[in-house]
Amino acid sequence: KQHVEYGLEILGAHKELSYEVRQMVAQHHERLSGRGYPNALTGKSISVEGRILAVAEVYDAMTSKRTYKRPEKPEVVLKYLSKSVNEFDCTIVARLKELI
């Protein structure tokens, strides 16, 4: 769970990056339900950039081969994201479905 903090420390060395980029990194593990981290933000208090990155990261993590698991098919991941309406922004998930 500390990788959010580490990412922000790395970004701190790059002053040219915008506030929105820093906010996106800071919020990419927040969930609409408030069960995310590091600040347990809820709903629209999570930036749209953070909500987009959250969906993108889950999609990437689940469809990528890892040493400890096989990749899931895109359809399986989209079904998981669609069922997780309390965690992920359904508008963003719907847009991902259109793109895939």
DSSP file (Angstrom, degrees, kcal/mol; ACC not computed):
  #  RESIDUE AA STRUCTURE BP1 BP2  ACC     N-H-->O    O-->H-N    N-H-->O    O-->H-N    TCO  KAPPA ALPHA  PHI   PSI    X-CA   Y-CA   Z-CA
    1    1 A K    >         0   0    0      0, 0.0     3,-0.8     0, 0.0     4,-0.4   0.000 360.0 360.0 360.0 -12.8    0.0    0.0    0.0
    2    2 A Q  T 3>  +     0   0    0      1,-0.2     4,-2.3     2,-0.2     3,-0.3   0.581 360.0  88.6 -80.9  -8.2    3.0    2.3    0.3
    3    3 A H  H 3> S+     0   0    0      1,-0.2     4,-2.5     2,-0.2    -1,-0.2   0.787  81.7  60.3 -64.5 -23.0    3.6    2.5   -3.4
    4    4 A V  H <> S+     0   0    0     -3,-0.8     4,-2.0     2,-0.2    -1,-0.2   0.944 108.1  44.0 -63.7 -46.7    1.2    5.4   -3.7
    5    5 A E  H  > S+     0   0    0     -4,-0.4     4,-2.1    -3,-0.3    -2,-0.2   0.904 113.2  51.1 -63.5 -41.9    3.5    7.4   -1.3
    6    6 A Y  H  X S+     0   0    0     -4,-2.3     4,-2.3     1,-0.2    -1,-0.2   0.911 108.6  51.9 -63.1 -41.7    6.6    6.3   -3.1
    7    7 A G  H  X S+     0   0    0     -4,-2.5     4,-2.4     1,-0.2    -1,-0.2   0.899 109.2  49.6 -61.1 -40.7    5.1    7.4   -6.4
    8    8 A L  H  X S+     0   0    0     -4,-2.0     4,-1.7     2,-0.2    -1,-0.2   0.863 108.5  53.2 -67.6 -35.2    4.3   10.8   -5.0
    9    9 A E  H  X S+     0   0    0     -4,-2.1     4,-0.6     2,-0.2    -2,-0.2   0.919 110.0  47.8 -63.8 -43.1    7.9   11.1   -3.7
   10   10 A I  H >< S+     0   0    0     -4,-2.3     3,-1.2     1,-0.2    -2,-0.2   0.922 111.7  49.8 -63.0 -44.2    9.3   10.3   -7.2
   11   11 A L  H >< S+     0   0    0     -4,-2.4     3,-2.2     1,-0.2     6,-0.3   0.806  96.7  71.3 -65.1 -28.6    6.9   12.8   -8.7
   12   12 A G  H 3< S+     0   0    0     -4,-1.7    -1,-0.2     1,-0.3    -2,-0.2   0.762  90.5  60.1 -58.9 -25.2    8.0   15.4   -6.2
   13   13 A A  T << S+     0   0    0     -3,-1.2     2,-0.7    -4,-0.6    -1,-0.3   0.584  96.9  66.2 -77.6  -9.7   11.3   15.6   -8.0
   14   14 A H    X   +     0   0    0     -3,-2.2     3,-1.7    -4,-0.2    -1,-0.2  -0.762  59.2 175.1-115.9  84.5    9.5   16.7  -11.2
   15   15 A K  T 3  S+     0   0    0     -2,-0.7    -1,-0.1     1,-0.3    -2,-0.1   0.694  72.3  70.9 -64.4 -19.8    8.1   20.1  -10.5
   16   16 A E  T 3  S+     0   0    0     -3,-0.1    -1,-0.3     2,-0.0     2,-0.2   0.663  75.6 100.7 -74.8 -14.1    6.9   20.5  -14.1
   17   17 A L  S <  S-     0   0    0     -3,-1.7    -3,-0.0    -6,-0.3     5,-0.0  -0.489  78.4-114.1 -73.1 141.2    4.2   17.8  -13.6
   18   18 A S     >  -     0   0    0     -2,-0.2     4,-1.9     1,-0.1     3,-0.2  -0.189  17.2-111.8 -74.1 163.7    0.7   19.3  -13.0
   19   19 A Y  H  > S+     0   0    0      1,-0.2     4,-2.8     2,-0.2     5,-0.2   0.872 118.1  58.8 -57.7 -39.5   -1.4   19.1   -9.9
   20   20 A E  H  > S+     0   0    0      1,-0.2     4,-2.4     2,-0.2    -1,-0.2   0.877 104.0  50.1 -62.3 -38.9   -3.8   16.8  -11.8
   21   21 A V  H  > S+     0   0    0      2,-0.2     4,-2.1     1,-0.2    -1,-0.2   0.932 112.7  46.4 -65.1 -45.0   -1.0   14.3  -12.5
   22   22 A R  H  X S+     0   0    0     -4,-1.9     4,-2.5     1,-0.2    -2,-0.2   0.908 113.4  49.5 -62.8 -41.5    0.0   14.2   -8.8
   23   23 A Q  H  X S+     0   0    0     -4,-2.8     4,-1.7     2,-0.2    -2,-0.2   0.893 108.2  53.8 -64.8 -40.3   -3.7   13.9   -7.8
   24   24 A M  H  X S+     0   0    0     -4,-2.4     4,-0.7     1,-0.2    -1,-0.2   0.923 112.1  43.8 -60.8 -45.4   -4.2   11.1  -10.2
   25   25 A V  H >< S+     0   0    0     -4,-2.1     3,-0.8     1,-0.2    -2,-0.2   0.916 112.9  52.2 -65.9 -43.1   -1.3    9.1   -8.7
   26   26 A A  H 3< S+     0   0    0     -4,-2.5     3,-0.2     1,-0.2    -1,-0.2   0.789 118.0  37.4 -63.4 -27.7   -2.4    9.9   -5.2
   27   27 A Q  H >< S+     0   0    0     -4,-1.7     3,-2.0     1,-0.2    -1,-0.2   0.385  79.7 104.7-108.6   3.6   -6.0    8.7   -5.8
   28   28 A H  T << S+     0   0    0     -3,-0.8    -1,-0.2    -4,-0.7    -2,-0.1   0.605  87.1  44.9 -70.6  -8.2   -5.6    5.6   -8.1
   29   29 A H  T 3  S+     0   0    0      8,-0.4     8,-1.4    -3,-0.2    -1,-0.3   0.287  87.9 109.6-111.4   8.5   -6.3    3.2   -5.2
   30   30 A E    <   -     0   0    0     -3,-2.0     2,-0.3     6,-0.3    12,-0.1  -0.537  56.4-151.9 -75.6 150.9   -9.3    5.1   -3.8
   31   31 A R    >   -     0   0    0     10,-0.5     3,-2.5    -2,-0.2     5,-0.5  -0.952  24.3-118.3-128.2 147.6  -12.6    3.4   -4.4
   32   32 A L  T 3  S+     0   0    0     55,-1.8    11,-1.6    -2,-0.3    55,-0.2   0.808 114.0  58.0 -53.2 -32.7  -16.1    4.9   -4.7
   33   33 A S  T 3  S-     0   0    0     53,-1.0    -1,-0.3     9,-0.2     9,-0.1   0.629 115.4-113.3 -73.7 -14.1  -17.2    3.0   -1.6
   34   34 A G  S <  S+     0   0    0     -3,-2.5    -2,-0.1     7,-0.4     8,-0.1   0.451  88.8 114.1  92.2   1.2  -14.5    4.6    0.5
   35   35 A R        +     0   0    0      2,-0.0    -3,-0.1     5,-0.0     7,-0.1   0.334  55.5  92.3 -88.5   8.5  -12.7    1.3    1.0
   36   36 A G        -     0   0    0     -5,-0.5    -6,-0.3     5,-0.4     4,-0.2  -0.108  68.6 -73.8 -88.7-169.1   -9.6    2.4   -0.9
   37   37 A Y  S    S+     0   0    0     -8,-1.4    -8,-0.4     2,-0.2    -2,-0.0  -0.961  81.7  12.6-145.6 158.9   -6.4    4.0    0.2
   38   38 A P  S    S+     0   0    0      0, 0.0    -1,-0.1     0, 0.0   -11,-0.1  -0.994 133.4  11.3 -91.8 -10.0   -4.5    6.1    1.2
   39   39 A N  S    S-     0   0    0    -13,-0.2    -2,-0.2     2,-0.0   -12,-0.0   0.375  87.2-125.5-115.3   5.8   -7.3    8.5    2.2
   40   40 A A        +     0   0    0     -4,-0.2    -3,-0.1     1,-0.1   -10,-0.1   0.883  44.1 179.3  50.8  44.3  -10.5    6.5    2.0
   41   41 A L        -     0   0    0      4,-0.1   -10,-0.5     1,-0.0    -5,-0.4  -0.330  12.6-145.0 -70.3 158.5  -12.1    9.0   -0.4
   42   42 A T    >   -     0   0    0     -9,-0.1     3,-2.2    -8,-0.1     4,-0.3  -0.920  39.9 -39.5-127.4 153.6  -15.6    8.4   -1.7
   43   43 A G  G >  S+     0   0    0    -11,-1.6     3,-1.8    -2,-0.3    46,-0.1   0.093 122.7   2.3  42.6-129.8  -17.5    9.0   -4.9
   44   44 A K  G 3  S+     0   0    0      1,-0.3    -1,-0.3   -12,-0.1     4,-0.1   0.510 114.3  80.7 -72.4  -4.6  -17.0   12.3   -6.6
   45   45 A S  G <  S+     0   0    0     -3,-2.2     2,-0.5   -13,-0.1    -1,-0.3   0.634  80.3  81.3 -74.4 -10.6  -14.4   13.4   -4.1
   46   46 A I  S <  S-     0   0    0     -3,-1.8     5,-0.1    -4,-0.3   -22,-0.1  -0.834  96.3-113.9 -90.1 128.6  -12.0   11.2   -6.1
   47   47 A S     >  -     0   0    0     -2,-0.5     4,-2.3   -24,-0.1     5,-0.2  -0.208  17.8-118.8 -60.6 152.7  -10.8   13.1   -9.2
   48   48 A V  H  > S+     0   0    0      1,-0.2     4,-2.4     2,-0.2     5,-0.2   0.874 117.2  55.4 -59.9 -36.3  -12.0   11.8  -12.6
   49   49 A E  H  > S+     0   0    0      1,-0.2     4,-2.5     2,-0.2    -1,-0.2   0.911 107.8  48.1 -62.5 -42.3   -8.3   11.3  -13.4
   50   50 A G  H  > S+     0   0    0      2,-0.2     4,-2.0     1,-0.2    -2,-0.2   0.882 111.5  50.0 -64.6 -39.2   -7.9    9.1  -10.3
   51   51 A R  H  X S+     0   0    0     -4,-2.3     4,-1.7     2,-0.2    -2,-0.2   0.873 111.5  48.9 -67.7 -37.5  -11.0    7.1  -11.2
   52   52 A I  H  X S+     0   0    0     -4,-2.4     4,-2.6     2,-0.2    -2,-0.2   0.943 112.0  47.6 -65.8 -48.0   -9.8    6.6  -14.8
   53   53 A L  H  X S+     0   0    0     -4,-2.5     4,-2.8     1,-0.2     5,-0.2   0.859 107.6  57.2 -63.5 -34.9   -6.4    5.4  -13.6
   54   54 A A  H  X S+     0   0    0     -4,-2.0     4,-2.0     2,-0.2    -1,-0.2   0.938 110.9  42.5 -60.0 -47.3   -8.0    3.1  -11.1
   55   55 A V  H  X S+     0   0    0     -4,-1.7     4,-2.5     1,-0.2    -2,-0.2   0.924 115.3  49.9 -65.7 -44.9   -9.9    1.3  -13.8
   56   56 A A  H  X S+     0   0    0     -4,-2.6     4,-2.6     1,-0.2    -2,-0.2   0.897 110.7  49.8 -62.1 -40.6   -6.9    1.2  -16.2
   57   57 A E  H  X S+     0   0    0     -4,-2.8     4,-2.9     2,-0.2     5,-0.2   0.920 111.5  47.4 -67.2 -42.9   -4.6   -0.2  -13.5
   58   58 A V  H  X S+     0   0    0     -4,-2.0     4,-2.4    -5,-0.2     5,-0.2   0.930 113.2  49.3 -63.3 -44.0   -7.1   -3.0  -12.6
   59   59 A Y  H  X S+     0   0    0     -4,-2.5     4,-1.9     1,-0.2    -2,-0.2   0.940 114.5  44.8 -59.6 -47.6   -7.6   -3.9  -16.2
   60   60 A D  H  X S+     0   0    0     -4,-2.6     4,-1.1     1,-0.2    -2,-0.2   0.931 113.6  49.3 -63.3 -46.7   -3.8   -3.9  -16.9
   61   61 A A  H  < S+     0   0    0     -4,-2.9     3,-0.2     1,-0.2    -1,-0.2   0.891 114.8  44.2 -61.6 -40.3   -3.0   -5.9  -13.7
   62   62 A M  H  < S+     0   0    0     -4,-2.4    10,-3.1    -5,-0.2    -1,-0.2   0.793 116.5  44.4 -79.1 -27.3   -5.7   -8.6  -14.4
   63   63 A T  H  < S+     0   0    0     -4,-1.9     2,-0.3     8,-0.2    -1,-0.2   0.514  98.4  89.4 -94.2  -4.8   -4.9   -9.0  -18.1
   64   64 A S  S  < S-     0   0    0     -4,-1.1     2,-0.3    -3,-0.2     8,-0.2  -0.682  82.7-112.3 -94.3 145.8   -1.2   -9.1  -17.7
   65   65 A K        -     0   0    0     -2,-0.3     2,-0.3     6,-0.1     5,-0.2  -0.584  38.6-175.1 -72.5 133.7    0.9  -12.2  -17.1
   66   66 A R  B >   -A   69   0A   0      3,-2.0     3,-0.9    -2,-0.3    -5,-0.0  -0.876  38.5-114.3-125.2 159.3    2.4  -12.3  -13.7
   67   67 A T  T 3  S+     0   0    0     -2,-0.3     3,-0.1     1,-0.2    -1,-0.0   0.771 118.5  42.7 -64.1 -23.4    4.8  -14.8  -12.1
   68   68 A Y  T 3  S+     0   0    0      1,-0.1     2,-0.3     2,-0.0    -1,-0.2   0.420 121.8  22.4-105.2  -0.5    2.1  -15.7   -9.6
   69   69 A K  B <  S-A   66   0A   0     -3,-0.9    -3,-2.0    -5,-0.0    -1,-0.1  -0.995  71.6-111.1-161.3 157.9   -1.0  -15.9  -12.0
   70   70 A R        -     0   0    0     -2,-0.3     2,-0.1    -5,-0.2    -6,-0.1  -0.582  47.5 -96.3 -86.5 155.4   -2.1  -16.3  -15.5
   71   71 A P        -     0   0    0      0, 0.0    -8,-0.2     0, 0.0     2,-0.2  -0.446  35.8-128.4 -71.7 145.4   -3.7  -13.3  -17.4
   72   72 A E        -     0   0    0    -10,-3.1    -3,-0.0    -8,-0.2    -7,-0.0  -0.582  27.4-102.8 -85.9 154.3   -7.4  -13.1  -17.5
   73   73 A K    >>  -     0   0    0     -2,-0.2     4,-1.8     1,-0.1     3,-0.7  -0.502  31.8-115.4 -72.1 147.0   -9.3  -12.6  -20.7
   74   74 A P  H 3> S+     0   0    0      0, 0.0     4,-2.7     0, 0.0     5,-0.2   0.855 115.4  57.5 -52.5 -37.9  -10.5   -9.0  -21.3
   75   75 A E  H 3> S+     0   0    0      1,-0.2     4,-2.0     2,-0.2     5,-0.1   0.879 105.5  50.3 -62.4 -37.8  -14.2  -10.2  -21.1
   76   76 A V  H <> S+     0   0    0     -3,-0.7     4,-2.2     2,-0.2    -1,-0.2   0.911 112.1  46.9 -66.0 -42.7  -13.6  -11.6  -17.6
   77   77 A V  H  X S+     0   0    0     -4,-1.8     4,-2.8     2,-0.2     5,-0.2   0.913 111.1  51.0 -67.6 -42.6  -12.0   -8.4  -16.4
   78   78 A L  H  X S+     0   0    0     -4,-2.7     4,-2.4     1,-0.2    -1,-0.2   0.878 109.9  50.7 -62.7 -37.1  -14.7   -6.2  -17.9
   79   79 A K  H  X S+     0   0    0     -4,-2.0     4,-2.0    -5,-0.2    -1,-0.2   0.923 111.0  48.9 -64.9 -43.9  -17.4   -8.4  -16.2
   80   80 A Y  H  X S+     0   0    0     -4,-2.2     4,-1.1     1,-0.2    -2,-0.2   0.941 113.2  46.3 -59.8 -48.5  -15.5   -8.0  -12.9
   81   81 A L  H  < S+     0   0    0     -4,-2.8     3,-0.3     1,-0.2     7,-0.3   0.887 111.0  52.9 -62.9 -39.4  -15.3   -4.2  -13.3
   82   82 A S  H  < S+     0   0    0     -4,-2.4     3,-0.3     1,-0.2    -1,-0.2   0.850 109.3  48.9 -65.3 -34.7  -19.0   -4.0  -14.3
   83   83 A K  H  < S+     0   0    0     -4,-2.0     2,-1.0     1,-0.2     3,-0.3   0.718  97.6  72.8 -74.8 -21.2  -20.0   -5.9  -11.2
   84   84 A S    >X  +     0   0    0     -4,-1.1     4,-2.6    -3,-0.3     3,-1.7  -0.305  53.9 144.6 -92.8  51.5  -17.9   -3.6   -9.0
   85   85 A V  T 34  +     0   0    0     -2,-1.0     5,-0.2    -3,-0.3    -1,-0.2   0.726  69.6  56.1 -65.4 -22.9  -20.2   -0.6   -9.3
   86   86 A N  T 34 S+     0   0    0     -3,-0.3   -53,-1.0     1,-0.1    -1,-0.3   0.572 117.0  35.9 -82.5  -8.7  -19.5    0.4   -5.6
   87   87 A E  T <4 S+     0   0    0     -3,-1.7   -55,-1.8     1,-0.2     2,-0.3   0.771 117.1  40.2-110.5 -39.7  -15.8    0.5   -6.4
   88   88 A F  S  < S-     0   0    0     -4,-2.6     2,-0.4    -7,-0.3    -1,-0.2  -0.884  86.7-100.7-122.3 147.4  -15.3    1.8   -9.9
   89   89 A D     >  -     0   0    0     -2,-0.3     4,-2.2   -38,-0.2     3,-0.3  -0.489  27.2-151.4 -66.3 116.6  -17.0    4.5  -11.9
   90   90 A C  H  > S+     0   0    0     -2,-0.4     4,-2.4    -5,-0.2    -1,-0.2   0.791  93.8  58.0 -64.5 -29.0  -19.5    2.8  -14.2
   91   91 A T  H  > S+     0   0    0      2,-0.2     4,-1.9     1,-0.2    -1,-0.2   0.903 108.9  45.1 -66.0 -40.8  -19.2    5.5  -16.8
   92   92 A I  H  > S+     0   0    0     -3,-0.3     4,-2.2     2,-0.2    -2,-0.2   0.896 112.8  50.4 -70.1 -40.9  -15.5    4.9  -17.1
   93   93 A V  H  X S+     0   0    0     -4,-2.2     4,-2.2     2,-0.2    -2,-0.2   0.911 109.6  51.5 -62.9 -41.9  -16.0    1.1  -17.2
   94   94 A A  H  X S+     0   0    0     -4,-2.4     4,-1.7     1,-0.2    -2,-0.2   0.894 109.3  50.1 -61.8 -40.6  -18.6    1.6  -20.0
   95   95 A R  H  X S+     0   0    0     -4,-1.9     4,-1.5     2,-0.2    -1,-0.2   0.896 108.3  52.7 -65.6 -39.9  -16.2    3.7  -22.0
   96   96 A L  H  X S+     0   0    0     -4,-2.2     4,-1.5     1,-0.2     3,-0.2   0.913 105.9  54.5 -60.6 -42.1  -13.5    1.0  -21.6
   97   97 A K  H  < S+     0   0    0     -4,-2.2     3,-0.2     1,-0.2    -1,-0.2   0.888 106.4  52.0 -58.2 -40.3  -15.9   -1.6  -22.9
   98   98 A E  H  < S+     0   0    0     -4,-1.7    -1,-0.2     1,-0.2    -2,-0.2   0.847 110.8  48.1 -64.2 -33.9  -16.4    0.5  -26.0
   99   99 A L  H  <        0   0    0     -4,-1.5    -1,-0.2    -3,-0.2    -2,-0.2   0.720 360.0 360.0 -80.6 -22.0  -12.7    0.8  -26.6
  100  100 A I     <        0   0    0     -4,-1.5    -1,-0.2    -3,-0.2    -2,-0.2   0.444 360.0 360.0 -95.0 360.0  -12.0   -2.9  -26.2
